[in-house]
């Protein structure tokens, strides 16, 4: 059944270990599925999975990361207009859609680009 596989399988070559959903990852998946309106969304709708329901199923960490990527979800929600956000069948966690920081994360921060010549040490 779909519930024994990766629920948000979106990376073709991903076949790593499966992880069980916890309450927070489950809620994030539900919100992402509501924005995407894809097969995962339809499967979850069919069995009544809404925010606050008990977690079930599994995911690959890389698939989950790609499926719930904040910038992708924001772009999808903007391109589909307000229709996905107006749907009352699922509630959204606003923090999943918002990025309060305009600064890059510390992991991805780049050094300032300078035009000074490299010096031999």
Secondary structure as UniProt FT lines:
FT   HELIX           2..4
FT   TURN            7..8
FT   TURN            12..13
FT   STRAND          19..20
FT   HELIX           23..36
FT   HELIX           39..46
FT   TURN            47..48
FT   TURN            51..52
FT   STRAND          58..59
FT   HELIX           61..67
FT   HELIX           70..79
FT   TURN            80..82
FT   HELIX           83..86
FT   HELIX           94..97
FT   HELIX           106..108
//
